[in-house]
């Protein structure tokens, strides 16, 4: 679609309040197009106030609807955690997941207001153009999609930030270009990405990044902070014995991990469009919670279940990244992960110190397959029965262990 084809449409423009958002909104309004702006509240740690987006967009002559998706984002993030669904370089997929939550949430708000076209500001080189369009096509197939930065007319008019600023200034809308940024950020309650600009040069060290969700390990306290997290069927439900809802738990986990320098991930990931992209990612809460959950899975998953879990985890990670979160294959994989996580209940105690995570202990893991007597290298009552040939009957030992742990219901 082009700006010339939008005259009879009602545009739902996804905005952040930045220079691009204001330029597109004003340009469409000047073309006589009906525009309503939408932004998602995902508890973004890099946004001092989501309400400021409405104020930034107002001079462009548009109404901005803020849709509260904080709890949705937190809930889906804990599903991501349950699957340990990390992408290239150990990236926790927080941006890809946020697009799934955002598009679904904003589409509902748009449809209730009679919007006929979703417009997004993603460029033709990144992942988000695919995610926005794929989710719109899947969840609202009757709705059209407009990508301003693939519209030849707008690209010709606004080849850079300077031209955008001059355009807005001609209407008396302040839009300082500012100095060249070192990198850009994109955030939600689950994590924050730093990418583009100077980070596109592989000679640039990650230390040019100023952490927003925490501190660098060398700036963390010179002491170990001990913390416990309780899981119910693979989902964290309490920190330090304090029961919490998904949003509160994730925010507290971010604070704990952040102040202890739980480190970022530097990833050269494979984009959907075929190129590679460099990102430096913060996800302090998911990082240490994921470590804890992995210890619990080690205790409760048998060898074959562990192999299946690894396959499902990668499938979910790749599908979230590619904008396929709501497809049948992804939902089926998540259901299978729920089954494998059924016995991942217990409390994990860890120590956090300058970016490191130490396991202190596993407690109340009633479905644990670990038996000290079986694992002992000394004489013990474990590993029975012995076969007539004088060696351990492994098949029987494994089956009995699963049954004793309550993971198999005997007849």
N, C-alpha and C positions, 0 to 999 in steps of 0.2 A: 504494500500500500504506500501511497505518497500523500503529502499534505493536500494536494489538489483533489484527492478522492475522498476526503473526510467531511465535506461540507454538510452532508445529511446525517452524520453519525454523532453519537454522544460518546466522547472519549473519556475513559478512566485512565488517568496518567499516574503511574507509580513514581513517586518522588522521594527525594532525600532532603530537599531544600538547598542543594548545591547549585553551582553555576549552570550546569547542564539542565537540571530540572527547571530552573527559572526561565532559561532561554527557550526551551521547548514549549513550556506552558504559555509564555507570552507570545511566541511566534504563532502558535495554534489559535490563540484568542484573536490575534490581529488578522488571521485568515478567516475569521468568522465561525470558527469551530466551537461547538459546545464542549467545555472541558471541566471535569471534576477531578481533583487530585486525591490520591490515596497514599497513605504511608502506614507501615506496620510498626507497632510498638513491640519490640522483641527484647526489651530491657537492655538496649545497646550500651555497653560500658564506655564507648567513645562519644556518646551523645549526652551532654549535660542535662538536656531536657528535650523530650520528644515533642513537646508543645511548641518548641522554637521553630519546628518545620512549618507549622501553620503560619507563624508570623513571617517567615522568610518568603513564603509563597504568596501571601496576601497582596503585595504590591503588583503582582502579575495579573490581578483581577480574577483570581480563581478561588473556589472554596476547597479546603483541604480536610479530608476525613481521616482521622487517626483511628486505626483499628487495633484494639488491644489483643495481642497474640502472645503475650508473655508466658502465660500458663501453657498454651499449646506448644510453644517452642521448648519449654522445659520438659514437658511430658514426652515429646518426641525425642528429645535429647537423651532421656534415660532409656528409651527403646534402642537408640543408637549405641548407648553404653552397654546394654544387655548383650548386644551382638558383637561388641568390641570391633565395630565396623570402622576401621581406619584405612585410608587410601594411601597412595604413594608417599613414602617418607614418614609414615606413621601419623599422617594428618587425620584429625578426627572428623573431617567431613562436615564441619559446622556450617560453612557457607552453603554447600549444596543442600543440606537439610533445611536451612533457613529459607531457601527459595521455595521448597515444597510447602512449608508452613505458610509463607507469605502469600504465594499465589492462591492457595486454597482459601485462606482467610480473606484476602482482598476481593477475590472473585465473588464471594458471597455478598460482601458489602456493595460491590459494583452492580450486581444483578438486582439487588433490592432497590437500586436507584435508577434503573433503566439504562445502564451503560451498555453500549453495543460493541465497543472496541476497547481492548486493553492495550495501552501503550507503555513501553518500557524503554529505558535509556541505555540498555546494554549495547556494546559495540559489536562489530562483526568479527572480532578476533577472539573474544572470550567465550567462557562457558555459559554465562547467564542468558545470552540470546537464545540458546537452545533450551535451557531450563524454563524460562518464562513462556516460550511458545509451546513447548511440549506439554507443560502442565495445563496451559489454557486450552489447547486442543483436546486434551484428555478429559478435563473436568467440566469444560463448558464449550463443547464442539460447535455450538451455534455462534459463539463469539469470535470476532475477528481480532487480529493482532497487528499493531503498528509499531515498527521499529524506526524511530526518528533518525538514528545514526546509520541506517542503511537506505535512507531516502536521499537520492542523488541531489535533489534540490536543497535540502537542509545541509548536506555535506558541502555543497558549493558555497552556501551562504556563511557557514560557520566552520571553517577549516581548523580553527584553534580557539583557545580560551580568550585570546585578545579580541577576536571578532565578536564572541559572545558578550564580553564585558562592554564593548562599544555599543552593541545593539541594545542592551538593557539600559545603559547610561543615556541613550537617546530618548528614553521614556522616563528619565529621572529615577530609575531604579538602581540604587548603589550596588555595584558588583566589582569590587576590587579584585584584580587578578592575583595580586600577591607575588611573592618570590617563588622560585621553582621549588616544589616539594621534593623531599628525599624519597618519599613513598606514599602510597595511599592506604587507607584502612577500611575494613568492612567488618562489622561486629554484630553479635547478638549475645544473649545470656550464656550460651554454651562456649563461645570462643571468639577469637578476633584474628583477622588476617592482615598482614602487612605485605604489600606487593607493589609492583610497577616502579616507574621512575628509576632511582639509583639501584634498587634491588634487582633490576633486570641485568645488571653487569655482575658476572660471577666473581669479579675481583673485589666486589664490595663485601666487607665482612658483615655478619649479622648484627654486630654490636652497634651499627648505626641506628638500630631500632630502639626506641624508648618504650619499654613495656607499659601497657595500660592496665592490664589485669593483675599485675604483680610486679616483681623486681627480678633483676638478674641474680643468679645464684651467688655471685660474689658480694652482692648487697644484702643478702638475706641474713637473719640473725645468726649469731655464732652459737647456736644451741639446737638440740633436737626437740621438735614438737611432736609429742605422742598423741595419736588420735585414733579413734575407733569408728568403724562404719558397719552398720547392720544391714544385711540384705534379706529380702524375702523373694524367693523364686527369681533371683538375678536382678532385682530392682533395689537400689538403696532406699531405705526407709527411715534411717536415723543416723545421726552423727553424734558421737559421744553420748549415746543413750538418749538423745533428744529426738523424738519423732517429728518429722518435717514433711510438708507437701513437696511436690517435685520442684517448684520454683524456689522455695526457701532453701531446700537442701542443696540445689545446684549453686545458688548464690553464696551460701556458707562455704561450700566446697571450694569455690573459686577464691574466696577470701583466704582460706587456710592454705591452699596450694600456692596462691599468688604471693603471699607474704614470705613463704619459704623457698621462693625461687624455683618452683617446679617448672622446668625449662621448656622453651619453645621448640617447635619442629621446623627445621629448614628443609623444604621439599622442592625437588625439581619434578613436578608432577606432569602426567600426560593429560593434556586438555582433551575435551570432547572433540574439538575441531582438528585434532591431529598434531598440534604443536606442543611444545613443552612450556611450562610456566614455573617461575620461581616464586615461592611464598614462604614467609616466616610466620608461623602460626602460634598463637597463645590459646591454650585450653587447660589452665591449671587444675580446675576441678575435675574434668573428665580424665585427665592424665593420672592423677593419683587414685581416683575412684576405679578407673580401669585396671590399674595395678592390683588393687584389692580384689576386684571381681575375678581377675585372672587366677589369683591364688585359690579362690573358692572353687572355680571350675576345675583346677588341677586336682582338687580333693574329691570332687563329686562326679566327674566325667570319666568313663572308662575309655580305653584306647580307641575303639571304633567310634564312639560318640565324639571324642575329641577331634578325630579326623573329619567327621561330618560337620561338626561345628565350624572348623576352620574354613571349609568350603563355603558354607552358608554365610559366614562372616564376610568373606571376600566378595561374594555375590551381592550382598546388601550394600557394602561399601562402594562398589563400582556402580551399582544402580542409583544410589543416592547421588553420586558425583555426576552421573549422566542425565539426571532429571527423570528417573524412572521409579521414583519412590512409591507411586500409587499403582504401578502395574501388577498384574496377578502374580508374576514370578517373584517379585519383591515381597508382596504381602504373604505369599506362601512360605517363603524363606523365613520371614519373621515369626510366623506361626510355628514353624519347625524349631526355631531358636527358643521360643517360649517353652516348648516341650522339653528340650535339652536342659533348659535352665530351671526346670520344675523343682529340682532338689538343691539348687544353689541358694540355700538359706543358712545363715549363720553370721557371725561377727568377725571382722578382720581388724587386727590392731597393727598399726604401722607407725614408724617414726619418720618424720620429714626433716631433712637437713640440707640446706644449700643446694637444692635441685635434686637431691637424692631421696629415694624411698626405701626404707628398711622394713622388712617384715618382722613384726614382734610376735605375732601368733594368730592362730585360727581358733575360734571358740564356738561352741554350741552348733557344730556342723553335724547334725544327727545322721545325715545321709552320706557321710564321708566314706570313701572306699579305702582310705588309708588305715592300715592296722600296724601298730608298732611291732607286735609280735611277728607278723609276716615279714616285715622289712628288716628285722634284726639280723645282724651277721653272727650273733651269738646263739647259743642253745635257747630255744623258747618253745612256747606252746603253739606257735604259728605254723602256717604252711602245712596243714593237714587236710585231707589224708594223703599219705604217701602211697604211690602205686606199687604193684607187686614187683615192678622192675627196680624199685628203689629210688625213684625220683618223684618230684611233686606232680600231682595231677592238675596241671594248670587250668584245664577247661573247668574242672569241678571247683577249683579255688575261686576262679573269677565269677562263676555263676553263683556260688554261695555268698560271695562278698556282695554282689548286687542284691541278692535276696535279703541278706541281713541288714543292708542299708535301707531297705524299704523301697528300692528302685524297681523291683520286680514283685508282682503280687503272686504268691504261691497259690496253687489250686486248692 
